[in-house]
Structures are given as structure tokens and as C-alpha cells.
Amino acid sequence: MTRLAEGAPISTDIVGEAADSHAVSATELSEALATIHDDLVDGADAIHEHYVGGNGERSAPLVANGGLVEVIDVDSGTWTRMAERLGLSDAVGAAARSAHADYARRLGADERALAERDALVMPAHVLSGLTRAGLSPRQSEVQVLRMRGETQEEIGDRLGMEVGTVKSHCHRIDRKIDEARRLLGLVGE
């Protein structure tokens, strides 16, 4: 199993290589990538709509990692604005951009697109919908994998968590779904 950076879908080996090549600490880069990931969960709909929805000239996102992430190609201004908004130093911002590009390559992104535009590895569009519906980001990841038919053991392996933790997430997800159904039943009466 590939170990993921804490809070981000990018593997630790890519984080380490990007940190080394940009002379930043791997811990600092890992924290920045987690912050970027959280920011992308919150802003996924707007980014998706801008770069994918209704814009025929852009390619469809590459959906990877069990449906948990999408790779989209963005202009460099998107990375610049995001780094400024999140308060990332130039070096950390460049390292984060590099880590996203390297991860996109690993996932099978088109090299021509990567040569022309920057890669942005963001949470899959469905994750932001599940999060807005009341699931935590981690519960959303578990639910996407459940919907794809993965077992609790497979989910644990993919997300780097114990099976008992996966079971706990599944129980909480099911409880939230039941509560939502009860609410809809009451509102519909």
C-alpha cells in the first residue's frame, strides 16, 4: 500500500521528492497539501464548473484512485491565486504544484495537457456533494468507495485505516442516512 500524506490524497514519496526538489520541508509541504485539499473540498463545485462544466474546449477530468480524486488541467493563475489565498510561500506553492503534477502523471494524466497547463488533483465532484449533505470528508471518501462496491477491508487498505475505523465510519454514515430519510418523511407529510 502506498502511504498517503496526512489529509491529502498524494503519496508520501511524491511529497518527499517535491519537497527535496524545492528545498522545503516535507512536513510543511504535507501540511500545505492538506490545506489545499480541504480548500478544494469546499470550492470543488466552483472549480469544477469553471474548468469542466459547460466548457467544451477543456477535456473531461481524469477520475482516479477509486473515484476519490479528479485531475483537471488549470491555468497557472489558479495556482497563484490559491497559494496567495492560503498564505503559501512561493517555494511551498511551487512544491505543491509540482506534487500535484507528479501525482497526476502517476494517475495517467495526458503529458501534452501537463506540458500546456497545470494539473490540479482535487476531490472527486461527488465528494463535495456528500460533504455538503452532512458527511465529514473522511465519511464521504468511505461512502464513495462503498458505492463502488469495495469491502471494508479494501476501503481500509486504500485509505490507510483500520477495518474497525472503517466500520465506525460506515455506522455513522448509515445513521446519518437514516436520519435524513426520517426528516424527509416528516417534511413530506
Backbone hydrogen bonds in HBPLUS format (Angstrom, degrees):
<---DONOR---> <-ACCEPTOR-->    atom                        ^
c    i                          cat <-CA-CA->   ^        H-A-AA   ^      H-
h    n   atom  resd res      DA  || num        DHA   H-A  angle D-A-AA Bond
n    s   type  num  typ     dist DA aas  dist angle  dist       angle   num
A0012-THR N   A0003-ARG O   2.85 MM   9  5.88 160.4  1.89 149.4 152.3     1
A0005-ALA N   A0010-ILE O   2.80 MM   5  5.81 167.1  1.82 153.4 155.3     2
A0008-ALA N   A0005-ALA O   3.13 MM   3  5.47 170.8  2.14 131.3 131.0     3
A0014-ILE N   A0011-SER O   3.16 MM   3  5.58 123.1  2.50 106.6 119.1     4
A0015-VAL N   A0011-SER O   3.12 MM   4  6.46 160.0  2.16 149.9 156.2     5
A0016-GLY N   A0012-THR O   2.83 MM   4  6.00 162.7  1.86 149.6 153.9     6
A0017-GLU N   A0013-ASP O   3.02 MM   4  6.22 160.6  2.06 145.1 149.9     7
A0018-ALA N   A0014-ILE O   2.93 MM   4  6.09 167.0  1.95 154.3 157.8     8
A0019-ALA N   A0015-VAL O   2.86 MM   4  5.98 158.4  1.90 151.1 157.7     9
A0020-ASP N   A0016-GLY O   2.94 MM   4  6.10 164.3  1.97 148.5 152.7    10
A0021-SER N   A0017-GLU O   2.96 MM   4  6.14 164.6  1.99 150.0 154.3    11
A0022-HIS N   A0018-ALA O   3.13 MM   4  6.18 128.9  2.40 138.8 150.2    12
A0022-HIS N   A0019-ALA O   3.28 MM   3  5.31 140.7  2.44  97.5 108.3    13
A0024-VAL N   A0019-ALA O   3.00 MM   5  4.96 168.1  2.02 139.8 143.5    14
A0023-ALA N   A0020-ASP O   3.29 MM   3  5.09 166.2  2.31 101.8 105.6    15
A0029-LEU N   A0025-SER O   2.94 MM   4  6.24 161.8  1.98 153.3 158.5    16
A0030-SER N   A0026-ALA O   2.82 MM   4  5.91 159.5  1.86 144.7 150.9    17
A0031-GLU N   A0027-THR O   2.91 MM   4  6.13 159.1  1.95 150.8 156.1    18
A0032-ALA N   A0028-GLU O   2.95 MM   4  6.17 154.4  2.01 143.9 151.4    19
A0033-LEU N   A0029-LEU O   2.82 MM   4  6.07 157.7  1.87 154.3 160.3    20
A0034-ALA N   A0030-SER O   2.99 MM   4  6.24 149.9  2.09 144.2 152.1    21
A0035-THR N   A0031-GLU O   2.98 MM   4  6.24 155.0  2.04 146.3 153.1    22
A0036-ILE N   A0032-ALA O   2.84 MM   4  6.10 159.1  1.88 151.0 157.0    23
A0037-HIS N   A0033-LEU O   2.86 MM   4  6.01 158.5  1.91 142.9 149.2    24
A0038-ASP N   A0034-ALA O   2.91 MM   4  6.16 163.3  1.94 150.2 154.1    25
A0039-ASP N   A0035-THR O   2.92 MM   4  6.11 158.1  1.97 147.9 154.3    26
A0040-LEU N   A0036-ILE O   2.82 MM   4  6.07 149.9  1.91 149.5 158.4    27
A0041-VAL N   A0037-HIS O   2.93 MM   4  6.26 142.1  2.07 146.8 157.3    28
A0042-ASP N   A0038-ASP O   3.22 MM   4  6.55 159.5  2.26 147.4 151.3    29
A0043-GLY N   A0039-ASP O   2.93 MM   4  6.18 149.6  2.03 144.7 153.9    30
A0044-ALA N   A0040-LEU O   2.77 MM   4  5.14 104.4  2.35 139.7 148.2    31
A0047-ILE N   A0043-GLY O   3.12 MM   4  6.31 170.4  2.13 162.5 165.4    32
A0048-HIS N   A0044-ALA O   2.77 MM   4  5.77 163.7  1.80 152.1 157.8    33
A0049-GLU N   A0045-ASP O   2.85 MM   4  5.96 163.2  1.88 148.2 153.2    34
A0050-HIS N   A0046-ALA O   2.95 MM   4  6.08 158.4  2.00 145.3 151.4    35
A0051-TYR N   A0047-ILE O   2.94 MM   4  6.06 169.2  1.95 156.9 159.3    36
A0052-VAL N   A0048-HIS O   2.71 MM   4  5.27 150.1  1.80 146.5 154.2    37
A0053-GLY N   A0048-HIS O   3.02 MM   5  6.31 157.7  2.07 136.5 143.6    38
A0058-ARG N   A0055-ASN O   3.27 MM   3  6.05 161.7  2.30 123.9 128.1    39
A0062-LEU N   A0071-VAL O   3.03 MM   9  4.98 158.9  2.07 142.4 143.2    40
A0071-VAL N   A0062-LEU O   2.75 MM   9  4.98 149.3  1.85 136.4 147.0    41
A0064-ALA N   A0069-VAL O   2.90 MM   5  5.50 164.1  1.93 149.3 154.3    42
A0067-GLY N   A0064-ALA O   3.08 MM   3  5.21 130.2  2.34  98.8 112.6    43
A0069-VAL N   A0064-ALA O   3.28 MM   5  5.50 174.7  2.28 148.7 147.1    44
A0068-LEU N   A0065-ASN O   3.28 MM   3  5.55 156.5  2.34 104.9 111.7    45
A0124-ALA N   A0068-LEU O   2.82 MM  56  5.16 161.1  1.86 126.0 123.5    46
A0070-GLU N   A0122-MET O   2.83 MM  52  5.43 159.3  1.87 157.9 164.3    47
A0122-MET N   A0070-GLU O   2.87 MM  52  5.43 164.3  1.89 166.6 165.7    48
A0072-ILE N   A0120-LEU O   3.05 MM  48  5.41 165.9  2.07 147.7 149.7    49
A0120-LEU N   A0072-ILE O   2.88 MM  48  5.41 145.6  2.00 160.1 169.1    50
A0074-VAL N   A0118-ASP O   2.72 MM  44  5.24 164.8  1.74 157.0 161.6    51
A0118-ASP N   A0074-VAL O   2.91 MM  44  5.24 151.7  1.99 170.5 163.6    52
A0078-THR N   A0075-ASP O   3.05 MM   3  5.72 145.1  2.17 116.3 124.4    53
A0080-THR N   A0076-SER O   3.02 MM   4  6.33 161.4  2.05 151.9 157.7    54
A0081-ARG N   A0077-GLY O   2.86 MM   4  5.96 170.7  1.87 151.5 153.8    55
A0082-MET N   A0078-THR O   2.98 MM   4  6.09 159.2  2.03 145.0 151.4    56
A0083-ALA N   A0079-TRP O   2.90 MM   4  6.03 166.6  1.92 152.6 156.2    57
A0084-GLU N   A0080-THR O   3.00 MM   4  6.20 160.7  2.04 150.3 155.7    58
A0085-ARG N   A0081-ARG O   2.87 MM   4  6.01 166.2  1.89 150.7 155.0    59
A0086-LEU N   A0082-MET O   2.93 MM   4  6.06 152.4  2.00 150.2 157.2    60
A0088-LEU N   A0083-ALA O   2.86 MM   5  5.00 162.6  1.89 151.6 152.5    61
A0087-GLY N   A0084-GLU O   3.12 MM   3  5.04 153.3  2.20  99.7 108.0    62
A0093-GLY N   A0089-SER O   2.83 MM   4  5.94 162.8  1.86 155.0 160.6    63
A0094-ALA N   A0090-ASP O   2.89 MM   4  6.04 157.9  1.94 147.9 153.8    64
A0095-ALA N   A0091-ALA O   2.94 MM   4  6.12 154.3  2.00 143.9 151.4    65
A0096-ALA N   A0092-VAL O   2.84 MM   4  6.03 156.1  1.90 149.6 155.9    66
A0097-ARG N   A0093-GLY O   2.97 MM   4  6.18 159.6  2.01 147.2 152.6    67
A0098-SER N   A0094-ALA O   2.95 MM   4  6.13 156.1  2.01 144.2 151.0    68
A0099-ALA N   A0095-ALA O   2.84 MM   4  6.09 154.6  1.91 147.4 154.5    69
A0100-HIS N   A0096-ALA O   2.96 MM   4  6.22 157.9  2.01 150.7 156.1    70
A0101-ALA N   A0097-ARG O   3.02 MM   4  6.30 157.5  2.07 146.6 152.7    71
A0102-ASP N   A0098-SER O   2.88 MM   4  6.14 163.6  1.90 154.3 158.7    72
A0103-TYR N   A0099-ALA O   2.93 MM   4  6.04 158.9  1.97 147.3 153.4    73
A0104-ALA N   A0100-HIS O   2.86 MM   4  6.01 154.6  1.93 145.3 153.0    74
A0105-ARG N   A0101-ALA O   2.95 MM   4  6.24 153.5  2.02 147.5 154.1    75
A0106-ARG N   A0102-ASP O   3.03 MM   4  6.33 156.8  2.09 144.1 150.3    76
A0107-LEU N   A0103-TYR O   2.93 MM   4  6.23 143.3  2.07 145.9 156.3    77
A0109-ALA N   A0104-ALA O   2.88 MM   5  5.29 163.6  1.91 145.5 144.6    78
A0108-GLY N   A0105-ARG O   2.97 MM   3  5.10 152.0  2.05 102.9 111.9    79
A0114-LEU N   A0110-ASP O   3.06 MM   4  6.42 154.9  2.13 149.0 156.7    80
A0115-ALA N   A0111-GLU O   2.92 MM   4  6.15 138.1  2.10 143.2 153.9    81
A0115-ALA N   A0112-ARG O   3.20 MM   3  5.09 126.9  2.50  91.5 105.1    82
A0116-GLU N   A0112-ARG O   3.19 MM   4  6.43 137.7  2.38 140.8 151.3    83
A0116-GLU N   A0113-ALA O   3.18 MM   3  5.20 130.3  2.44  95.0 107.9    84
A0117-ARG N   A0113-ALA O   2.82 MM   4  5.84 153.9  1.88 155.9 162.8    85
A0127-LEU N   A0124-ALA O   2.84 MM   3  5.46 136.2  2.04 116.1 128.0    86
A0130-LEU N   A0126-VAL O   2.98 MM   4  6.28 158.0  2.02 152.6 158.1    87
A0131-THR N   A0127-LEU O   2.89 MM   4  6.10 152.9  1.96 148.7 156.8    88
A0132-ARG N   A0128-SER O   2.89 MM   4  6.08 161.0  1.93 147.5 152.3    89
A0133-ALA N   A0129-GLY O   2.99 MM   4  6.15 138.9  2.17 137.9 149.3    90
A0135-LEU N   A0130-LEU O   3.11 MM   5  5.81 162.3  2.14 153.6 148.6    91
A0134-GLY N   A0131-THR O   3.04 MM   3  5.32 159.8  2.08 107.3 113.7    92
A0140-SER N   A0136-SER O   2.84 MM   4  6.07 152.9  1.92 155.4 163.5    93
A0141-GLU N   A0137-PRO O   3.08 MM   4  6.40 151.3  2.17 142.7 149.3    94
A0142-VAL N   A0138-ARG O   3.02 MM   4  6.35 162.7  2.05 152.1 156.3    95
A0143-GLN N   A0139-GLN O   2.85 MM   4  6.06 159.6  1.89 149.9 155.8    96
A0144-VAL N   A0140-SER O   2.95 MM   4  6.17 157.6  2.00 150.2 155.5    97
A0145-LEU N   A0141-GLU O   3.15 MM   4  6.42 163.3  2.18 150.8 154.8    98
A0146-ARG N   A0142-VAL O   2.87 MM   4  6.15 148.2  1.97 146.8 156.9    99
A0147-MET N   A0143-GLN O   2.84 MM   4  6.06 158.3  1.89 151.5 156.8   100
A0148-ARG N   A0144-VAL O   3.09 MM   4  6.38 131.7  2.34 136.6 149.3   101
A0150-GLU N   A0145-LEU O   3.08 MM   5  5.65 161.4  2.11 160.5 154.6   102
A0149-GLY N   A0146-ARG O   2.88 MM   3  5.09 157.4  1.93 107.7 114.7   103
A0155-ILE N   A0151-THR O   2.87 MM   4  6.15 158.4  1.92 153.1 159.5   104
A0156-GLY N   A0152-GLN O   2.93 MM   4  6.08 159.5  1.97 144.4 150.0   105
A0157-ASP N   A0153-GLU O   2.97 MM   4  6.26 157.9  2.02 148.4 154.1   106
A0158-ARG N   A0154-GLU O   2.92 MM   4  6.13 167.0  1.94 152.0 155.4   107
A0159-LEU N   A0155-ILE O   2.90 MM   4  6.02 161.3  1.94 154.6 159.5   108
A0160-GLY N   A0156-GLY O   2.79 MM   4  5.53 116.1  2.20 138.8 152.1   109
A0161-MET N   A0156-GLY O   2.91 MM   5  4.71 156.7  1.96 131.9 138.1   110
A0165-THR N   A0162-GLU O   3.04 MM   3  5.27 126.1  2.34 101.1 114.6   111
A0166-VAL N   A0162-GLU O   3.12 MM   4  6.54 153.0  2.19 147.7 155.5   112
A0167-LYS N   A0163-VAL O   2.85 MM   4  6.16 160.2  1.89 154.2 159.4   113
A0168-SER N   A0164-GLY O   2.99 MM   4  6.19 152.3  2.06 139.7 147.2   114
A0169-HIS N   A0165-THR O   2.94 MM   4  6.25 158.9  1.99 149.3 154.6   115
A0170-CYS N   A0166-VAL O   2.85 MM   4  6.15 161.3  1.89 154.5 159.9   116
A0171-HIS N   A0167-LYS O   2.91 MM   4  6.14 158.1  1.95 150.0 155.5   117
A0172-ARG N   A0168-SER O   3.03 MM   4  6.31 162.1  2.06 150.9 155.3   118
A0173-ILE N   A0169-HIS O   2.83 MM   4  6.07 157.6  1.88 154.1 160.9   119
A0174-ASP N   A0170-CYS O   2.89 MM   4  6.07 168.5  1.90 152.9 155.9   120
A0175-ARG N   A0171-HIS O   2.97 MM   4  6.18 152.8  2.05 145.1 152.9   121
A0176-LYS N   A0172-ARG O   2.96 MM   4  6.20 156.5  2.02 146.5 152.3   122
A0177-ILE N   A0173-ILE O   2.91 MM   4  6.20 155.4  1.97 154.0 161.3   123
A0178-ASP N   A0174-ASP O   2.93 MM   4  6.14 160.6  1.96 148.1 153.2   124
A0179-GLU N   A0175-ARG O   2.93 MM   4  6.16 157.5  1.98 147.7 153.9   125
A0180-ALA N   A0176-LYS O   2.94 MM   4  6.14 153.9  2.01 144.1 151.2   126
A0181-ARG N   A0177-ILE O   2.93 MM   4  6.22 155.2  1.99 149.8 156.5   127
A0182-ARG N   A0178-ASP O   2.96 MM   4  6.23 158.2  2.01 149.4 155.2   128
A0183-LEU N   A0179-GLU O   2.96 MM   4  6.18 159.0  2.00 147.9 153.6   129
A0184-LEU N   A0180-ALA O   2.90 MM   4  6.13 162.4  1.93 150.0 154.7   130
A0185-GLY N   A0181-ARG O   2.88 MM   4  6.09 150.0  1.97 145.2 153.9   131
A0186-LEU N   A0182-ARG O   2.97 MM   4  6.25 151.8  2.05 148.0 155.1   132
A0187-VAL N   A0183-LEU O   2.91 MM   4  6.11 160.8  1.94 155.4 160.8   133
A0188-GLY N   A0184-LEU O   2.88 MM   4  5.87 146.6  2.00 140.2 149.4   134
A0189-GLU N   A0186-LEU O   3.37 MM   3  5.43 154.0  2.44  98.1 105.4   135
